[in-house]
Amino acid sequence: MTIRLPGAGGALRAYEPRTEPFAPAPGTPFTSRTVFSAAHVVADPFADVSPDSPAAVDWDATLAFRRHLWAHGLGVAEAMDTAQRGMGLDWAGAAELIRRSAAEARAVGGRIACGVGTDQLTGGSLAEIRAAYEEQLAVVEEAGAQAILMASRALAATAKGPEDYLEVYGHLLRQAAGPVILHWLGPMFDPALDGYWGSADLDAATDTFLEVIAAHPDKVDGVKISLLDAQREIDLRRRLPRGVRCYTGDDFNYPELIAGDEQGFSHALLGIFDPLGPLAAEAVRVLDTGDVKAFRGLLDPTVELSRHLFQAPTRFYKTGVVFLAWLAGHQTHFTMVGGLQSARSLPHLARAYELADGVGLFPDPRLAEERMRNLLSLYGVNQ
């Protein structure tokens, strides 16, 4: 049977869903790459809240999704922008998420790293920004998780130049209990981070970023680069001190960056590995055998879907991620923290369904089709 999907121009077109999924089973741990999925949160659909209210989270479904990722060998990058940090999930909610997920990780033996930011603040002095970072770092370390030092909107607004970034990050790295991951999130993901590291010139910003790392290489496990510029990431990773990993955050070019070249490769910390979890895990296990061609054969066909989900305005990619989790049966509803299920159009969601179905992403294609038909009917599309 075919399903009629709306295109960008409003016309309906016929699509024939596949009937067989690509269903890789959990396998052995990865040996050649360290791979994190930045996981989304599941909203409580029955909570009587407004978009401005504190996030109402369905904790059971949220933790179940993390167990799904761990079962396939992926690490979980918790309380990142995929979890709607700064877009519906405040620091109080993020702290609860970190504590619950870290406890779950210990229970099942899963790897977890958690975001440390300053979202208690909207602005402030450098001393206040340091204190906000320290508060969050303490929560993550007390939970027993690895810390990811996230970019700070408050620091971006307050810093006068590169020296302020060097001072704040140097202070945090000196006191961190163990090696952290530094996260450089570009303005396409968060416009408030424009000019991070003290300059809108990316070459100058890169020099400052590398200066932070060079001063404390023993405290930096790796860096996550989310600039959607493959060549810039390659150039930067070639300049990293020995032993410091590069975790790609490039949701446009991840297959080639993870595969690497004769001078090195990137590990991964990706939002797209939330919906791609099992398929991505299978691809990395193939890469572990040294078969780069087969690895690319599995992951390359997913890039069109990823580029679609992360198209501008990129920060709304979370809507597509949660939409696919609903279609895949990982949650019972398509409701998001802050009402962000409305952030993408019906034609955008229809194309996401088509692309995800095309690569066999849904464990139960019939369930995904049924849910897609239900959504279409809500928008007045009669089949």
DRENLOZA-88160 format. One line per field, with one value per residue (C-alpha): residue number from 1; residue in three letters; x, y negated, z negated. Coordinates in steps of 0.02 Angstrom, whole numbers. Layout:
! DRENLOZA-88160
seq <- c(NUM	...)
type <- c(ALA	...)
X <- c(X	...)
Y <- c(Y	...)
Z <- c(Z	...)
! end
This chain:
! DRENLOZA-88160
seq <- c(1	2	3	4	5	6	7	8	9	10	11	12	13	14	15	16	17	18	19	20	21	22	23	24	25	26	27	28	29	30	31	32	33	34	35	36	37	38	39	40	41	42	43	44	45	46	47	48	49	50	51	52	53	54	55	56	57	58	59	60	61	62	63	64	65	66	67	68	69	70	71	72	73	74	75	76	77	78	79	80	81	82	83	84	85	86	87	88	89	90	91	92	93	94	95	96	97	98	99	100	101	102	103	104	105	106	107	108	109	110	111	112	113	114	115	116	117	118	119	120	121	122	123	124	125	126	127	128	129	130	131	132	133	134	135	136	137	138	139	140	141	142	143	144	145	146	147	148	149	150	151	152	153	154	155	156	157	158	159	160	161	162	163	164	165	166	167	168	169	170	171	172	173	174	175	176	177	178	179	180	181	182	183	184	185	186	187	188	189	190	191	192	193	194	195	196	197	198	199	200	201	202	203	204	205	206	207	208	209	210	211	212	213	214	215	216	217	218	219	220	221	222	223	224	225	226	227	228	229	230	231	232	233	234	235	236	237	238	239	240	241	242	243	244	245	246	247	248	249	250	251	252	253	254	255	256	257	258	259	260	261	262	263	264	265	266	267	268	269	270	271	272	273	274	275	276	277	278	279	280	281	282	283	284	285	286	287	288	289	290	291	292	293	294	295	296	297	298	299	300	301	302	303	304	305	306	307	308	309	310	311	312	313	314	315	316	317	318	319	320	321	322	323	324	325	326	327	328	329	330	331	332	333	334	335	336	337	338	339	340	341	342	343	344	345	346	347	348	349	350	351	352	353	354	355	356	357	358	359	360	361	362	363	364	365	366	367	368	369	370	371	372	373	374	375	376	377	378	379	380	381	382	383)
type <- c(MET	THR	ILE	ARG	LEU	PRO	GLY	ALA	GLY	GLY	ALA	LEU	ARG	ALA	TYR	GLU	PRO	ARG	THR	GLU	PRO	PHE	ALA	PRO	ALA	PRO	GLY	THR	PRO	PHE	THR	SER	ARG	THR	VAL	PHE	SER	ALA	ALA	HIS	VAL	VAL	ALA	ASP	PRO	PHE	ALA	ASP	VAL	SER	PRO	ASP	SER	PRO	ALA	ALA	VAL	ASP	TRP	ASP	ALA	THR	LEU	ALA	PHE	ARG	ARG	HIS	LEU	TRP	ALA	HIS	GLY	LEU	GLY	VAL	ALA	GLU	ALA	MET	ASP	THR	ALA	GLN	ARG	GLY	MET	GLY	LEU	ASP	TRP	ALA	GLY	ALA	ALA	GLU	LEU	ILE	ARG	ARG	SER	ALA	ALA	GLU	ALA	ARG	ALA	VAL	GLY	GLY	ARG	ILE	ALA	CYS	GLY	VAL	GLY	THR	ASP	GLN	LEU	THR	GLY	GLY	SER	LEU	ALA	GLU	ILE	ARG	ALA	ALA	TYR	GLU	GLU	GLN	LEU	ALA	VAL	VAL	GLU	GLU	ALA	GLY	ALA	GLN	ALA	ILE	LEU	MET	ALA	SER	ARG	ALA	LEU	ALA	ALA	THR	ALA	LYS	GLY	PRO	GLU	ASP	TYR	LEU	GLU	VAL	TYR	GLY	HIS	LEU	LEU	ARG	GLN	ALA	ALA	GLY	PRO	VAL	ILE	LEU	HIS	TRP	LEU	GLY	PRO	MET	PHE	ASP	PRO	ALA	LEU	ASP	GLY	TYR	TRP	GLY	SER	ALA	ASP	LEU	ASP	ALA	ALA	THR	ASP	THR	PHE	LEU	GLU	VAL	ILE	ALA	ALA	HIS	PRO	ASP	LYS	VAL	ASP	GLY	VAL	LYS	ILE	SER	LEU	LEU	ASP	ALA	GLN	ARG	GLU	ILE	ASP	LEU	ARG	ARG	ARG	LEU	PRO	ARG	GLY	VAL	ARG	CYS	TYR	THR	GLY	ASP	ASP	PHE	ASN	TYR	PRO	GLU	LEU	ILE	ALA	GLY	ASP	GLU	GLN	GLY	PHE	SER	HIS	ALA	LEU	LEU	GLY	ILE	PHE	ASP	PRO	LEU	GLY	PRO	LEU	ALA	ALA	GLU	ALA	VAL	ARG	VAL	LEU	ASP	THR	GLY	ASP	VAL	LYS	ALA	PHE	ARG	GLY	LEU	LEU	ASP	PRO	THR	VAL	GLU	LEU	SER	ARG	HIS	LEU	PHE	GLN	ALA	PRO	THR	ARG	PHE	TYR	LYS	THR	GLY	VAL	VAL	PHE	LEU	ALA	TRP	LEU	ALA	GLY	HIS	GLN	THR	HIS	PHE	THR	MET	VAL	GLY	GLY	LEU	GLN	SER	ALA	ARG	SER	LEU	PRO	HIS	LEU	ALA	ARG	ALA	TYR	GLU	LEU	ALA	ASP	GLY	VAL	GLY	LEU	PHE	PRO	ASP	PRO	ARG	LEU	ALA	GLU	GLU	ARG	MET	ARG	ASN	LEU	LEU	SER	LEU	TYR	GLY	VAL	ASN	GLN)
X <- c(0	55	45	19	148	147	295	366	248	95	58	32	141	131	262	271	342	464	406	572	680	869	877	1055	1067	1174	1352	1526	1601	1686	1875	1927	1819	1739	1560	1431	1251	1185	1016	849	729	551	419	273	125	-2	80	-26	113	143	296	366	346	489	510	396	497	438	582	539	535	689	793	726	792	963	961	922	1078	1189	1125	1198	1367	1349	1398	1270	1313	1188	1108	1178	1088	998	914	851	972	927	775	652	762	830	975	865	793	964	1037	898	928	1114	1088	958	1052	1219	1137	1060	1229	1308	1167	1189	1373	1345	1467	1406	1472	1369	1358	1425	1369	1310	1125	1083	1137	1079	1232	1353	1534	1676	1677	1491	1516	1657	1547	1404	1521	1591	1417	1374	1545	1519	1350	1422	1574	1472	1360	1513	1504	1633	1614	1586	1626	1495	1501	1423	1303	1345	1531	1503	1407	1530	1704	1804	1925	2024	2109	1942	1913	2089	2062	1892	1933	2105	2025	1900	2026	2144	2009	1925	1940	1977	2000	1851	1783	1784	1635	1644	1465	1448	1321	1220	1168	1152	1162	1207	1377	1436	1615	1655	1837	1848	1836	1715	1867	1868	2056	2088	1957	2041	2208	2133	2043	2206	2297	2173	2208	2397	2403	2314	2330	2320	2147	2073	2012	1952	1864	1693	1686	1514	1550	1481	1645	1735	1900	1911	1885	2019	2141	2106	2120	2291	2349	2288	2417	2454	2324	2186	2040	1935	1750	1658	1497	1475	1304	1334	1500	1516	1551	1708	1768	1748	1826	1974	2129	2312	2342	2205	2018	1880	1786	1603	1483	1331	1149	1110	1166	1009	894	1033	1090	1081	1132	1277	1334	1334	1435	1567	1584	1615	1746	1827	1869	1958	1826	1809	1711	1576	1571	1539	1413	1310	1328	1336	1153	1101	1182	1036	922	1044	1065	876	851	991	943	928	872	986	940	769	843	780	603	651	749	599	481	584	593	402	388	516	414	534	397	209	183	255	261	414	476	428	305	444	352	282	455	457	328	225	319	483	421	351	518	605	488	523	711	716	604	714	867	767	775	609	608	423	389	201	195	292	173	21	87	133	-44	-114	-8	-59	-242	-221	-160	-309	-223	-345	-273)
Y <- c(0	-177	-328	-504	-627	-817	-898	-1072	-1145	-1071	-938	-759	-620	-433	-339	-152	-109	34	188	254	157	155	231	256	348	289	348	337	175	59	71	-62	-213	-290	-335	-435	-470	-636	-575	-666	-678	-612	-737	-689	-708	-716	-856	-1014	-1135	-1278	-1304	-1422	-1300	-1194	-1037	-892	-735	-556	-480	-299	-324	-436	-308	-165	-254	-267	-81	-54	-151	-64	106	71	20	-168	-287	-417	-602	-666	-835	-906	-1018	-864	-853	-1032	-1117	-1300	-1257	-1195	-1100	-1214	-1177	-1102	-980	-945	-908	-783	-704	-688	-606	-483	-437	-417	-299	-201	-192	-117	10	74	41	-95	-234	-411	-587	-738	-918	-1054	-1230	-1393	-1392	-1447	-1619	-1735	-1845	-1890	-1926	-1806	-1757	-1715	-1616	-1517	-1481	-1421	-1304	-1241	-1203	-1098	-1014	-960	-882	-782	-723	-677	-574	-477	-535	-609	-797	-883	-1069	-1148	-1319	-1454	-1586	-1691	-1681	-1725	-1880	-1933	-1890	-2037	-1931	-1768	-1799	-1781	-1610	-1557	-1611	-1529	-1364	-1355	-1377	-1237	-1115	-1137	-1083	-948	-777	-688	-720	-811	-834	-1013	-1057	-1191	-1218	-1331	-1472	-1369	-1264	-1413	-1591	-1657	-1571	-1676	-1733	-1598	-1586	-1774	-1799	-1781	-1734	-1545	-1534	-1649	-1556	-1391	-1456	-1505	-1338	-1245	-1358	-1303	-1121	-1141	-1216	-1066	-914	-793	-861	-850	-679	-752	-891	-891	-998	-1052	-1176	-1076	-1105	-942	-1017	-1131	-983	-883	-1027	-1050	-866	-859	-997	-914	-857	-671	-575	-706	-635	-727	-684	-737	-831	-860	-792	-831	-741	-608	-452	-524	-602	-441	-337	-456	-461	-416	-551	-505	-496	-566	-476	-528	-623	-652	-701	-602	-443	-460	-400	-303	-210	-26	-60	-171	-38	95	-18	-50	136	161	23	115	254	129	133	-53	-24	77	-51	-189	-78	-72	-254	-353	-321	-401	-570	-635	-604	-688	-840	-852	-846	-972	-1095	-1277	-1332	-1192	-1211	-1136	-968	-900	-900	-775	-669	-652	-625	-477	-406	-408	-325	-194	-148	-215	-326	-327	-507	-651	-782	-883	-987	-1168	-1120	-1106	-971	-1121	-1184	-1090	-1087	-938	-926	-923	-783	-686	-692	-636	-486	-443	-454	-357	-221	-213	-162	-38	-137	-80	85	102	18	48	-43	-188	-195	-191	-333	-434	-412	-469	-626	-663	-646	-775	-897	-858	-740	-602	-442)
Z <- c(0	34	-80	-17	-84	-64	23	-5	124	42	172	114	184	167	67	44	-129	-145	-238	-305	-426	-438	-611	-676	-841	-987	-968	-1042	-1111	-987	-973	-848	-893	-1046	-1000	-1097	-1051	-1115	-1177	-1179	-1326	-1319	-1377	-1489	-1369	-1510	-1609	-1618	-1573	-1453	-1342	-1474	-1618	-1687	-1584	-1625	-1584	-1567	-1663	-1628	-1440	-1443	-1536	-1430	-1275	-1354	-1391	-1206	-1156	-1284	-1228	-1056	-1127	-1110	-1247	-1301	-1297	-1424	-1451	-1288	-1164	-1094	-1265	-1239	-1356	-1342	-1235	-1365	-1487	-1624	-1741	-1876	-1749	-1675	-1848	-1882	-1711	-1745	-1915	-1850	-1692	-1782	-1907	-1764	-1677	-1832	-1845	-1667	-1638	-1509	-1466	-1502	-1488	-1541	-1489	-1604	-1564	-1640	-1600	-1778	-1714	-1576	-1601	-1738	-1780	-1743	-1926	-1920	-1759	-1838	-1989	-1878	-1784	-1950	-2017	-1866	-1861	-2042	-2001	-1856	-1952	-2105	-1991	-1933	-1752	-1636	-1610	-1443	-1460	-1349	-1269	-1378	-1314	-1467	-1432	-1249	-1304	-1440	-1376	-1310	-1212	-1203	-1371	-1462	-1384	-1429	-1608	-1633	-1547	-1628	-1799	-1764	-1692	-1838	-1960	-1856	-1938	-1774	-1589	-1512	-1337	-1273	-1164	-1030	-970	-820	-799	-673	-825	-943	-873	-1048	-1031	-884	-912	-1038	-1095	-1076	-889	-744	-639	-649	-621	-770	-874	-832	-893	-1061	-1075	-1044	-1169	-1304	-1264	-1251	-1426	-1504	-1389	-1536	-1580	-1405	-1349	-1185	-1094	-1011	-856	-794	-654	-505	-413	-378	-320	-471	-586	-495	-505	-691	-737	-653	-772	-932	-1060	-1057	-1158	-1140	-1040	-914	-931	-775	-802	-615	-572	-387	-358	-494	-386	-307	-470	-570	-432	-432	-322	-328	-460	-581	-613	-722	-857	-872	-984	-875	-887	-730	-819	-926	-784	-696	-853	-800	-620	-675	-798	-663	-549	-683	-716	-530	-538	-684	-559	-447	-311	-275	-114	-203	-343	-217	-129	-289	-345	-183	-139	-305	-268	-166	-315	-435	-324	-312	-501	-531	-394	-444	-569	-631	-814	-778	-728	-895	-825	-690	-814	-931	-784	-725	-901	-905	-734	-787	-941	-1073	-1144	-1135	-1077	-977	-1114	-1160	-1305	-1271	-1135	-1006	-909	-815	-762	-596	-457	-402	-235	-332	-444	-296	-209	-369	-377	-195	-213	-377	-306	-152	-254	-357	-519	-592	-689	-644	-476	-492	-659	-585	-437	-550	-656	-503	-437	-604	-601	-422	-467	-607	-475	-362	-241	-200	-127)
! end
